[in-house]
Amino acid sequence: MAKFCYIFIVHSMCGLKKSFRLLIVCSCALILSVCGANADGEMHAMHGERRQYLEDFQMPIYVNDIAAIVNDEIITMEQLMREIAPIIPRIRDESRTQEEFQRKILEHQRLVLNAYIDRILIVADFKAKGGRIPDSYEKNEYEAYIYDKFGGDRIAFVKYLRDGGMSVREFKKNIRDYAIVGFAMRELQKSKPEVSPAKISEYYREHIADFIFDRKIFVTKIDIPSDGKSDEDLQTSLEQLIGALDAAYKSEYFSADESTSHEENWSRVRHQLKKFYGDRLLSDIGWIAVDEMIPALSAAASAVSVGNFSDQIALDGKICVLFVSAEKPAKKLTLDEVSGDIEKKLSIKYQMELKANFINSLREKAYVKIFL
């Protein structure tokens, strides 16, 4: 009810001066927030399943709490939570503590909030310039979504919206708004500066270190745990595994087709050894430069040529040996080799700068108050 009153008042004051209009909006926001705090009668907006879902993840349940005011529009905390709800399980799994979980949720809320604000401002700018999305576009997109996602089942679609706390009207509004944002971004692209050959050459010179690569080797570490064995038994176990690895490597690589990658060949070597030794004694370090390895291993690895083994290394109560199965020589990429990648990178950079400048110009002219 409180939200309905707010919307009614906003639409009734369109003719008022902006300063007075903003004062009324802020007052309504305060009323709406207070009403929401005691809105047991409005809990129908937070359906049982969603409410239980948030409680299971120890998430606060918002009803009409204000996240931000953008000109005459209010963004609620419930809207933000609706957007991030699908990723809450992943955030929970990636968080080691409840504090880290809450911090990540807040970060995502702020990202979503900024996207909401930008969308509102872009849509307002589009309409102020006389832009219009045809009704047929909205209708076609609406029907296509129901068909693609729900096989044309409107009952399932409406239930999906209801479970997410969204009305059909809100969904259609989102279709229009996203279409407007897409159009605005495409129009913005037309003013993007061209990436000239001179700019590409300048970037190459200034970032030359990014195009110089050290020699890398593909390293596999053999570990033989002591497990109370005598030195003689440890040496025997190590020699057996080295012999098996050497034989498997030569068998696969001498018969390998030049078109196959090292990774493909090496996976067949590992498959042969796995039948007898499992994965416990062999671990692939993978492609790595010698100076990226820990000191205990780098000295031994630097002296090994492809297809050979290092000297024995005592490490963490184990006897270790390194095997080098392939190498990528040190290389400096030429400008011709990387010009395409540089052009794409600069194009994306210019695109992001254009968008940022555009959004900043809209924010400077708008009233934006953030409470989150």
Buried (B, 14 or more C-beta within 10 A) or exposed (E): EBBEEBBEBBEEBEEEEEEEBBEBBBEBBEBBBEBBEEBEEBEEBBBEEBEEBBEEEEBEBBBBBBBBBBBBBBBBBBBBBBBBBEEBEEBBEEBEEEEEBBEBBEEBBBEBBBEBBBBBBBBBBBEEEEEEBEEEEBEEBBEEEBEEEBEEEEEEBBEBBBEBBBEEEEBBBEBBBEBBBEBBBEEBEEEEEEBEEEBBEEBBEEEEEEBEEEEBBBBBBBBBBEEEBEEEEBBEBBEEBBEBBBEBBEEBBEEBEEEEEBEEBBEBBBEBBEEEBEEEBBEBBEBBBBEEBEEEBBEBBEEBEEBEBBEBBEBEEBBBBBBBBBBBEEEEBEBEEBBEEBBEBBBEEBBEEBBEEBBEEBBEEBBBBBEB
